[in-house]
């Protein structure tokens, strides 16, 4: 994560959430990560490619939100926001 932060100073938060954090991964479970960034010019669906790790041993689901978008999740999709917030900040 340190290298990711060095290469991308716009990252404000990295949150690891989902089954791996809860200690209940199943065979084939991926790692769920949420990045909160200060700014982003790309549409949300095109952002993760800039941050995906190369050679990671399992699949990664990466969600990238600006700080403002992340704050709005609490109102727009409270259950999704709660799932992310239940994770572990890295």
C-alpha positions in Angstrom: 0.0 0.0 0.0 2.9 2.3 0.6 4.0 2.1 -3.0 0.4 2.8 -4.2 0.3 5.9 -2.0 3.7 7.1 -3.2 2.6 6.7 -6.9 -0.8 8.3 -6.3 -0.7 11.2 -3.8 -4.4 11.9 -4.5 -5.3 8.9 -2.4 -6.8 10.0 1.0 -8.1 6.6 2.3 -7.7 2.9 1.5 -10.3 0.7 3.0 -10.1 -3.1 2.9 -13.6 -4.6 3.3 -15.6 -7.7 2.6 -15.2 -11.4 3.3 -11.4 -11.4 3.7 -11.6 -8.7 6.4 -14.5 -10.5 8.2 -12.4 -13.7 8.1 -14.8 -15.7 6.0 -13.4 -15.9 2.5 -14.7 -18.7 0.3 -12.7 -20.4 -2.4 -12.5 -17.8 -5.2 -13.2 -14.9 -3.0 -11.6 -11.6 -4.2 -10.2 -8.8 -2.2 -12.5 -5.7 -1.9 -10.8 -2.4 -1.7 -12.2 1.1 -1.6 -10.0 4.1 -2.5 -11.1 7.6 -1.6 -9.2 10.2 -3.6 -9.1 13.9 -3.4 -10.0 14.4 -7.1 -10.6 12.5 -10.3 -11.4 13.5 -13.8 -12.4 10.1 -15.1 -15.9 8.6 -14.9 -16.2 6.2 -11.9 -16.3 3.0 -14.1 -13.0 3.9 -15.8 -11.0 4.8 -12.6 -9.9 1.4 -11.1 -7.6 0.5 -14.0 -5.2 3.3 -12.8 -4.9 1.7 -9.4 -5.1 -2.1 -9.9 -2.1 -4.0 -8.5 -0.1 -6.1 -11.0 0.6 -9.7 -10.0 -1.8 -9.8 -7.0 -2.3 -13.4 -6.0 -6.2 -13.2 -5.9 -8.8 -11.1 -7.8 -9.4 -7.5 -6.6 -12.6 -5.6 -6.7 -11.5 -1.9 -6.6 -13.9 0.9 -6.0 -12.6 4.5 -6.4 -14.6 7.5 -5.1 -13.8 11.1 -4.7 -14.1 12.4 -1.1 -17.4 14.1 -2.1 -18.8 10.9 -3.7 -17.8 8.8 -0.7 -19.6 11.2 1.7 -22.8 11.0 -0.5 -22.8 7.2 -0.3 -24.1 7.4 3.3 -27.3 9.0 1.9 -27.5 7.4 -1.5 -26.7 3.8 -0.7 -26.4 3.5 3.1 -26.0 -0.3 3.2 -23.1 -0.1 0.7 -21.5 2.7 2.7 -21.9 0.6 5.9 -20.3 -2.4 4.3 -17.3 -0.3 3.3 -17.1 1.5 6.7 -17.1 -1.9 8.5 -13.8 -2.6 6.8 -10.3 -1.9 7.9 -8.5 1.3 7.0 -5.0 0.6 5.6 
